[in-house]
Amino acid sequence: MGGSREARTRPRSAVRRRIDRLVREVAKFGAVGGAGLLVNLAVFNLVRHTTDLQVVRASVIATLVAILSNYIGFRYFTYRDRDKSGRTRELTLFLLFSAAGLVIENGVLYAATYGLGLDSPLQSNVFKFLGIGVATLFRFWSYRTWVFRALPSEGPAHGAADAEALLEDDAEGPRGAAGPAGARADVRDAGQERAGHRVP
């Protein structure tokens, strides 16, 4: 009865641990993304008010600056425990998926500005924010799946081999002995040696 109850609770605890890890990852991703959002909007409005660039071009510049700041945050905060062996591959995929996110983000702003004629400062910021939100969902999926890969965990077979090796070490006993059979052999040899001293 108790065993069946433990069997039912074990998968639930594994699922709970997975959910907890996902919640922590989302929180860290959100912290970096929130900082990137502030950088994005600040640069966007700065470029718009200090230059004569069109809305979408100013937005693209702001997105590129935010991508740079996001990479630093994701690599050294959100996914600092992920695989660091393939930095060239990681950076290439990051730029590739970031470019796709840039198209999504600024495509929403482009459609609102040139398709719907909504180009006032307030409207531009609203659709810029909306585009960032849509692109963030894509980035979260692509970054965690393809860019910042999880380190491989030890498989059950490896763990079983370690346990088997540990049992073998226990059976063999201290170095120089060979378990119970070896101990009996040592006693027998010692007896024969003593008998040899008594009977020349």
C-alpha positions as CSV (number, residue, x, y, z in Angstrom):
1,M,0.0,0.0,0.0
2,G,2.8,2.3,1.0
3,G,4.9,1.3,-2.0
4,S,2.1,2.1,-4.4
5,R,1.6,5.5,-2.8
6,E,5.3,6.3,-3.2
7,A,5.1,5.1,-6.9
8,R,2.3,7.6,-7.4
9,T,4.1,10.5,-5.8
10,R,7.5,10.0,-7.5
11,P,6.5,11.1,-11.0
12,R,4.7,14.0,-9.5
13,S,7.9,15.2,-7.8
14,A,9.8,14.8,-11.0
15,V,7.2,16.9,-12.8
16,R,7.3,19.5,-10.0
17,R,11.1,19.8,-10.3
18,R,10.8,20.3,-14.1
19,I,8.2,22.9,-13.6
20,D,10.3,24.7,-11.0
21,R,13.3,24.8,-13.4
22,L,11.1,26.2,-16.1
23,V,9.6,28.8,-13.8
24,R,13.2,29.9,-12.8
25,E,14.2,30.0,-16.4
26,V,11.2,32.1,-17.4
27,A,11.9,34.5,-14.6
28,K,15.6,34.9,-15.6
29,F,14.6,35.2,-19.3
30,G,12.0,37.8,-18.3
31,A,14.5,39.8,-16.3
32,V,17.0,40.0,-19.2
33,G,14.1,40.6,-21.7
34,G,12.7,43.4,-19.5
35,A,16.1,45.1,-19.5
36,G,16.4,44.6,-23.2
37,L,12.9,46.1,-23.6
38,L,13.9,49.3,-21.8
39,V,17.1,49.5,-23.9
40,N,15.0,48.9,-27.1
41,L,12.4,51.6,-26.4
42,A,14.9,54.1,-25.1
43,V,17.2,53.8,-28.2
44,F,14.1,53.8,-30.4
45,N,12.8,57.1,-29.0
46,L,16.2,58.6,-28.8
47,V,16.9,57.9,-32.5
48,R,13.4,59.2,-33.5
49,H,13.8,62.5,-31.7
50,T,17.4,63.2,-32.5
51,T,17.5,62.1,-36.2
52,D,15.4,62.3,-39.3
53,L,15.3,58.5,-39.8
54,Q,12.0,56.9,-40.6
55,V,10.1,55.0,-37.8
56,V,11.0,51.5,-38.9
57,R,14.7,52.3,-39.5
58,A,14.9,53.8,-36.1
59,S,13.3,50.7,-34.7
60,V,15.7,48.4,-36.5
61,I,18.7,50.2,-34.9
62,A,17.1,50.0,-31.5
63,T,16.5,46.3,-31.9
64,L,20.1,45.7,-32.9
65,V,21.3,47.4,-29.7
66,A,18.9,45.4,-27.6
67,I,20.0,42.1,-29.3
68,L,23.6,42.9,-28.2
69,S,22.6,43.6,-24.6
70,N,20.3,40.6,-24.5
71,Y,23.1,38.2,-25.6
72,I,25.3,39.3,-22.7
73,G,22.4,38.8,-20.3
74,F,21.3,35.5,-21.6
75,R,24.8,34.0,-21.9
76,Y,26.1,35.2,-18.5
77,F,22.9,35.2,-16.4
78,T,19.9,33.2,-17.8
79,Y,21.8,30.4,-19.5
80,R,25.2,30.6,-17.7
81,D,25.0,26.9,-16.8
82,R,24.4,25.7,-20.4
83,D,26.9,24.2,-22.8
84,K,29.8,26.6,-23.5
85,S,31.8,24.4,-25.9
86,G,30.5,25.7,-29.2
87,R,30.6,29.5,-29.0
88,T,30.9,30.0,-32.7
89,R,27.8,27.8,-33.4
90,E,26.0,29.4,-30.4
91,L,26.7,33.0,-31.7
92,T,25.7,32.1,-35.2
93,L,22.4,30.6,-34.2
94,F,21.8,33.5,-31.8
95,L,22.2,36.0,-34.6
96,L,20.1,33.9,-37.0
97,F,17.1,33.6,-34.6
98,S,17.6,37.2,-33.4
99,A,17.3,38.3,-37.1
100,A,14.1,36.4,-37.4
101,G,12.9,38.1,-34.2
102,L,13.9,41.4,-35.6
103,V,11.7,40.8,-38.7
104,I,8.8,39.8,-36.6
105,E,9.1,42.7,-34.2
106,N,9.5,45.4,-36.9
107,G,7.1,43.7,-39.2
108,V,4.3,44.5,-36.7
109,L,5.5,48.1,-36.6
110,Y,5.8,48.3,-40.4
111,A,2.2,47.0,-40.9
112,A,0.8,49.5,-38.4
113,T,2.8,52.4,-39.8
114,Y,2.5,51.9,-43.5
115,G,-0.5,49.6,-43.7
116,L,-2.8,51.2,-41.2
117,G,-1.3,54.7,-41.1
118,L,-0.8,54.6,-37.3
119,D,2.4,56.6,-37.0
120,S,2.0,59.0,-34.1
121,P,4.6,58.8,-31.4
122,L,2.2,57.0,-29.0
123,Q,0.9,54.6,-31.7
124,S,4.5,53.8,-32.8
125,N,5.5,53.0,-29.2
126,V,2.4,50.8,-28.7
127,F,3.0,48.7,-31.9
128,K,6.7,48.7,-31.2
129,F,5.9,47.2,-27.7
130,L,3.4,44.7,-29.3
131,G,6.0,43.6,-31.9
132,I,8.6,43.0,-29.1
133,G,6.1,40.9,-27.2
134,V,5.4,38.7,-30.2
135,A,9.1,38.4,-31.1
136,T,9.9,37.5,-27.4
137,L,7.8,34.4,-27.5
138,F,9.7,33.2,-30.6
139,R,13.0,34.1,-29.1
140,F,12.3,32.3,-25.9
141,W,11.5,29.1,-27.8
142,S,14.4,29.3,-30.2
143,Y,17.1,30.4,-27.7
144,R,16.4,27.7,-25.1
145,T,15.9,25.0,-27.8
146,W,18.7,25.7,-30.3
147,V,21.1,28.3,-29.1
148,F,21.8,27.8,-25.4
149,R,21.8,24.0,-25.2
150,A,21.4,22.1,-22.0
151,L,24.4,20.0,-20.9
152,P,23.9,16.2,-21.4
153,S,22.9,14.5,-18.1
154,E,24.2,11.1,-17.0
155,G,22.1,8.3,-18.3
156,P,20.7,5.5,-16.2
157,A,23.1,3.0,-17.7
158,H,26.0,5.0,-16.6
159,G,24.7,5.2,-13.1
160,A,24.1,1.5,-13.0
161,A,27.7,0.9,-14.1
162,D,29.0,3.1,-11.3
163,A,26.8,1.2,-8.8
164,E,28.1,-2.1,-10.0
165,A,31.7,-1.0,-9.8
166,L,31.1,0.2,-6.2
167,L,29.6,-3.1,-5.2
168,E,32.6,-4.9,-6.8
169,D,35.0,-2.7,-4.8
170,D,33.2,-3.5,-1.6
171,A,33.3,-7.2,-2.3
172,E,37.1,-7.1,-3.0
173,G,37.8,-5.3,0.3
174,P,41.0,-3.4,0.9
175,R,43.8,-3.3,-1.7
176,G,45.8,-6.5,-1.6
177,A,42.8,-8.7,-0.5
178,A,40.4,-10.5,-2.7
179,G,37.3,-10.7,-0.7
180,P,36.3,-13.6,1.6
181,A,37.7,-16.3,-0.7
182,G,41.0,-14.5,-0.8
183,A,41.0,-14.2,3.0
184,R,40.4,-18.0,3.4
185,A,43.3,-18.7,1.0
186,D,45.6,-16.4,3.0
187,V,44.7,-18.3,6.2
188,R,45.3,-21.7,4.5
189,D,48.7,-20.6,3.2
190,A,49.7,-19.3,6.6
191,G,48.7,-22.6,8.2
192,Q,50.7,-24.6,5.7
193,E,53.7,-22.3,6.2
194,R,53.6,-22.9,10.0
195,A,53.2,-26.6,9.5
196,G,56.2,-26.5,7.2
197,H,58.3,-24.9,10.0
198,R,57.3,-27.7,12.4
199,V,57.9,-30.6,10.0
200,P,61.1,-30.2,8.0
